[in-house]
Amino acid sequence: MTIKLTINREESAIEAPPMKRLLDVLREDLHLTGTKEGCGEGECGACAVIVNGELVNSCLVPVLQAEGARITTIEGLAGEQRLHPIQQCFLEEGGAQCGICTPGMILAAHHLLQKNPRPTFVQIQEGLAGNLCRCTGYTRIFKAVQQAANLTPVP
Amino acid sequence: MRSNAAQYDLIAPGSLDAVLEVLASSTERYTPIAGGTELMVAFGAGHLQPRKLISLWGLEELRFIDVTSDAVVIGASSTFTDIRRDAVIVNEFPLLARAASWTGSIANQNRATIGGNIVNASPAADSPPALLVYNAAVTLVSARGERTMPYREFHLSYKKTALAPDELLYSITLLRNVGGYKQYIRKVGTRNAQAISKTALAAVARVNKNIIEDIRIAAASLREVPTRLPAAEQALLNKPVSTETIAQARAALIAEAKPIDDIRSTASYRANVAANLLEEFLRTL
């Protein structure tokens, strides 16, 4: 069936079975391979994207349930030729090593800072608790998010 | 092996009435799917049995939290994020807000619904012990009409509920009458975050001049369904809070618990830790 999505501000219409995972539609149909598959069961957050303003794990979303949704993936976060401030802070603070968890971490951080521009350290920990990292270590990631929070204007 | 999406059908009729009509009239059995945080895990792992699913996600008729002067009515498709954000629930039903905060990560709480948590009927689920001690009522809906029952009667046996094949869970009602009660909930799992519980215990009690006038206790993973603990409650009702009554309540809880050994814990650990949790609560009264 045909399913319409708005991905990173661009409208797309894709042909897919309704139960196809949003993760697979992003990676296979739209070639947006920044969204990663880690566990495939909603535990690790590597596939996290933002759907209608809310962080979700795209491995657990049948694409039919995203019909008409506005979706932001890691590819949609940066401006033209310029990293998003959260990406810049991950780069400067060494918040990324192998990179598998990084897109989900950055989108979870983005979601957190949108809801709460000045999170405490504990709130950063809770905001990222659904994103597992197996190599960088969380200390640098938390530091990168703190740094990004300092750069985020309070609305 | 991952499931092949092409072998599954998912429909989204777009309104509650249309969904109920399909459930009532279709010769084929459709399995409801809301936020997908349970069924899509089985799908991803290649063992989702139902081949025909019907989406409840996005049905506004099921996603609401209505507050009146004497009750809070929670639509079954309210997410755990919706529940955590509701000021009346946070202030008056903190055990439910706490349980919501334990249920997976933020990304999962943004999709997982309280109705799904109840209907999935896991004995280890996070929200049922809180709902049980609040004496929640559940309203079921079908094309035939509505019926309301105490939540306590909803779980019949392991993974079996009172829902008829054409019925959906519509809402959960909590009466705003726990103002004078002391409240407690604690989950014991492998880690603080994102771990399914080994056991969990919720309780509310009203104490007057050191006498327990009313007490309700419920637990996860102590029986084949989320359960109240009536023997432990009886051991405490109209008794003073004392070392002796605490010992009697512990013994009653351990006697009425029927936990199992599984990958997450052992029966003996579950019963003894649940008794410890109850004692922890009683010592605050």
Interface residues (C-beta under 8 A of the other chain):
Chain A: A16 P17 P18 M19 K20 R21 D24 G40 E41 G42 E43 G45 A48 E54 L55 V56 N57 C59 L60 V61 P62 L64 Q65 E67 A108 H111 L112 E126 G127 A129 G130 N131
Chain B: R2 S3 A5 A6 Y8 D9 L10 I11 A12 I33 G35 G36 T37 M40 V41 F43 G44 A45 L53 S55 W57 G58 T81 G104 S105 I106 A107 N108 N110 R111 A193 Q194
